[in-house]
């Protein structure tokens, strides 16, 4: 199958393209190939490559950056997705759009289900939700996958940030009143490939199993790095001083995924252990002059 992946050089795209290439003819594109906010450029690229299936991962994911630059967030996350959806509709391609837990306000006490009503608190969440609406309206063969708290190779993420800070030896102040499900990109990418193979449609929640606070996640990361002398201090969201509002409880129930016959993703602690081992192996590879595998 001819498959196009937008945002191919991002953290999720980095691993997804590698998995897809084993069975499909894959074209990975990113911002250097064309501006997703330019409709004519998107349509020209899609007519040239004629994909049968599109994974739309490209997004402006800096949550506070979106709040400070709402016009750019609208151009990329909403209008960029509109352009991709129109192009898919024009050539009859199916579309899988990766969205976010931040479309919910997180005010409830149970995991959000796929059919719960979104109510985003931030510009990022709002623009990603608008993207969802465009996909639903324009592409008959669509899949929307909401995920959360991604970490993995190929990009900056919470795990690498905590590891870097832990090496400096100073205590870490981490938010303890936001709860979610950390998701390893390799686990998520395999699920996305599985959804392509199932030929399903609609909205799916796909996250790592289990849940924790950012504080608990940071504690686990520090322990995995063997840095017991580094203290992790819990703080409130208000104390963090972040620009954008975040949902307090953004755990997603992966109910529809189970209905496809695909297994739920492994627990986030398992994903963290695998990723930390991957980081260690890559570090060893660099030290002995070998090339780490992907």
Secondary structure, 3 states (H helix, E strand, C coil): CEEEEECCCCHHHHHHHHHHCCCCEEEEECCCCCCCCCHHHHHHHHHHHCCCEEEECCCCCCHHHHHHCHHHHHHHHHHHHHHHHHHHHHHCCEEEEEEEHHHCCCCCCCCECCCCCCCCCCHHHHHHHHHHHHHHHHCCCEEEEEECCEECCCCCCHHHHHHHHHHCCCCEEEECCCEECCEEHHHHHHHHHHHHHHCCCEEEECCCECCEEHHHHHHHHHHHCCCCCCCEEEECHHHHCCCCCCCCECCECCHHHHHCCCCCCCEHHHHHHHHHHHHHHHHHHHHCCCCCCC
